[in-house]
Amino acid sequence: MAGGRQRLAGALAALLLVGGASVASAQDDVGSAARGKTLWEARCSVCHAVDSNSVGPMHRGVVGRMSGSVPGYDYSPALAHSHFIWTKAKLLKWLTNPEALVPGQKMNYEVDNPQDRADIVAYLATLTVPKEPAPAK
């Protein structure tokens, strides 16, 4: 009976560890948009602007946008033909290692710290495209 209790206790401990790990993983992609704005201004604004193309494409509306689709920006052929939607998860992967996500792209910058990545992506998610006003009746 004691052996059964020990096995049960071990199994419960393992479940708690797995459950805790999944909670931690879910929190890993939760970022602070306020901190992300500060990080974006310090790191990303060297090549990107919110509302205009620069060395890199504009960032307003990036979350939910088709990759390689900003009008007037000269994308690498690799990114121009990548055809995926920029989700928060894709942006986290991109900031981890752009070349691993899209081989042949031209951005040579990575964000090593996972919390910094999450915060920058949280900020980018706030840069939505304004809705067009409803037509007058």
C-alpha positions as CSV (number, residue, x, y, z in Angstrom):
1,M,0.0,0.0,0.0
2,A,2.8,2.4,0.8
3,G,4.4,1.8,-2.6
4,G,1.1,2.7,-4.3
5,R,0.8,5.9,-2.3
6,Q,4.4,6.8,-3.3
7,R,3.6,6.2,-7.0
8,L,0.4,8.2,-6.7
9,A,2.3,11.0,-5.0
10,G,4.9,10.9,-7.7
11,A,2.3,11.0,-10.4
12,L,0.5,13.9,-8.8
13,A,3.8,15.8,-8.4
14,A,4.5,15.2,-12.1
15,L,1.1,16.5,-13.1
16,L,1.6,19.6,-11.0
17,L,5.0,20.2,-12.7
18,V,3.6,19.7,-16.2
19,G,0.6,21.9,-15.3
20,G,2.9,24.6,-14.0
21,A,5.1,24.4,-17.1
22,S,2.1,24.9,-19.3
23,V,1.0,28.0,-17.3
24,A,4.5,29.4,-17.5
25,S,4.6,28.7,-21.3
26,A,1.3,30.5,-21.7
27,Q,2.6,33.5,-19.8
28,D,5.9,33.6,-21.8
29,D,4.1,35.3,-24.7
30,V,2.3,37.9,-22.5
31,G,4.1,41.2,-22.8
32,S,3.9,44.7,-21.6
33,A,3.0,47.0,-24.4
34,A,4.3,50.0,-22.5
35,R,7.7,48.4,-22.0
36,G,7.5,47.2,-25.6
37,K,7.1,50.7,-26.9
38,T,10.2,51.8,-25.0
39,L,12.1,48.8,-26.4
40,W,10.8,49.4,-29.9
41,E,11.8,53.1,-29.8
42,A,15.3,52.1,-28.7
43,R,15.9,49.1,-30.9
44,C,13.4,49.0,-33.8
45,S,12.9,52.7,-34.8
46,V,16.5,52.8,-36.1
47,C,15.1,50.9,-39.2
48,H,11.3,51.1,-38.9
49,A,8.7,53.8,-38.5
50,V,5.1,53.3,-37.3
51,D,3.4,54.9,-40.3
52,S,5.9,55.0,-43.1
53,N,8.5,52.8,-44.8
54,S,12.1,53.4,-44.0
55,V,15.0,50.9,-44.0
56,G,12.3,48.4,-43.0
57,P,8.6,48.4,-43.7
58,M,6.2,50.4,-41.5
59,H,4.9,48.7,-38.5
60,R,1.3,50.0,-38.1
61,G,-1.0,47.1,-38.8
62,V,1.7,44.4,-38.8
63,V,-0.3,42.0,-36.6
64,G,-2.8,40.5,-39.0
65,R,-1.1,41.6,-42.2
66,M,0.2,39.3,-45.0
67,S,3.9,39.1,-45.0
68,G,5.7,41.1,-47.7
69,S,2.6,43.1,-48.5
70,V,3.3,46.8,-47.5
71,P,2.8,48.9,-50.6
72,G,6.0,50.7,-51.7
73,Y,8.4,48.7,-49.7
74,D,11.2,46.7,-51.5
75,Y,11.1,43.3,-49.8
76,S,13.7,40.6,-50.3
77,P,12.3,38.0,-52.8
78,A,12.2,35.5,-49.9
79,L,9.9,37.6,-47.8
80,A,7.9,38.9,-50.7
81,H,7.0,35.3,-51.6
82,S,6.6,34.0,-48.0
83,H,2.8,34.4,-47.9
84,F,1.9,34.1,-44.2
85,I,0.0,36.2,-41.8
86,W,1.9,38.1,-39.2
87,T,0.5,36.8,-35.9
88,K,1.9,37.4,-32.5
89,A,3.4,33.9,-32.6
90,K,5.0,34.5,-36.0
91,L,6.5,37.8,-34.8
92,L,8.0,36.1,-31.7
93,K,9.6,33.6,-34.0
94,W,10.8,36.4,-36.4
95,L,12.4,38.3,-33.6
96,T,14.0,35.2,-32.3
97,N,15.7,34.4,-35.6
98,P,14.4,36.0,-38.8
99,E,16.6,33.8,-41.0
100,A,15.2,30.6,-39.5
101,L,11.6,31.8,-40.2
102,V,12.3,33.1,-43.7
103,P,15.6,32.0,-45.2
104,G,17.0,34.7,-47.5
105,Q,15.3,37.6,-45.8
106,K,17.3,40.8,-45.3
107,M,16.8,41.7,-41.6
108,N,20.0,41.1,-39.6
109,Y,18.6,41.7,-36.1
110,E,17.5,39.3,-33.4
111,V,16.0,40.0,-29.9
112,D,17.7,37.5,-27.6
113,N,15.7,38.1,-24.5
114,P,12.2,36.3,-24.5
115,Q,10.6,39.0,-22.3
116,D,11.9,41.8,-24.6
117,R,10.4,39.9,-27.6
118,A,7.1,39.5,-25.9
119,D,7.0,43.1,-24.9
120,I,7.9,44.4,-28.4
121,V,5.2,42.1,-29.9
122,A,2.6,43.4,-27.3
123,Y,3.4,46.9,-28.5
124,L,3.2,46.0,-32.2
125,A,-0.2,44.5,-31.5
126,T,-1.4,48.0,-30.3
127,L,-0.5,49.5,-33.7
128,T,-3.8,48.8,-35.4
129,V,-5.0,50.3,-38.6
130,P,-7.7,52.9,-38.0
131,K,-11.1,51.8,-39.2
132,E,-12.5,53.8,-42.0
133,P,-15.5,55.9,-41.0
134,A,-18.9,54.5,-42.0
135,P,-20.3,56.0,-45.1
136,A,-22.8,58.9,-44.4
137,K,-26.4,58.0,-44.8
